[in-house]
Amino acid sequence: MKSFVFYSLFFVLSYSLFAQKKPADTLMLMNGNIVVSPVLDTTLFAATFVDPKDSLKKQHLEFFNIFAIRYHTGEMVYYYKQDTLSNWFTRDEMYLYMQGERDARKGFRAPGSRYGTMACGLVGGLSGTFFGPLLPMLYFGLVGLPKIKIKHNTVSNPDYLEHDAYLLGYERVARKRRRIQSLIGGGIGLVAGYVLYACLHSYYPAGLK
């Protein structure tokens, strides 16, 4: 039993030291995120790498979730493949699309969506009726329609703006951000409105109670 514990501890410590000494590689994921960590294996249709948050653990990602891996040696291995069913972008177009997603995720904010739907929720809640949520829900349904305005200070490379693939990636994340902020704002406003209604409805004019 002591030998088993000793060898187990030795294995864990050895693996930890190996993971720390191995140079970091860069995994470029299909969702636009980037993971910097030593890649241990790329067999069985998945990449195994050291968990960036815990060097004693490993993580696995299937190849279809990976655009490419840039190894510390400078070698670039691509896993994205263009096809006619789902991956209709070329490799270069997909790279630009991913850059658009990353830039929007890092720089796009939607305060108007949050505060606009918050105001709608507040008004709906103050009505004190079963139909109170309809107003913020309507706002939520329309918030993704207006054109996305890309601020130049959120763009990592101004030349990207000349490419439709980049714009599509940016807009996809930006519209999602709008909806999320709208959902949060609407919920906050609606709860606040109903609370205020419970406290103040006795002071409402007779026709509004």
Secondary structure, DSSP 8 states (H G I E B T S, - for coil): -HHHHHHHHHHHHHHHHHHHHS--EEEEETTS-EEEE-EEE--TTEEEEE-TT-TT-EEEEEGGGEEEEE-TTS-EEE-----SSS--S-HHHHHHHHHHHHHHHHH---HHHHHHHHHHHHHHHHHTSTTTTHHHHHHHHHTTSS-----GGG-S-GGGGG-HHHHHHHHHHHHHHHHHHHHHHHHHHHHHHHHHHHHHGGGS-GGG-
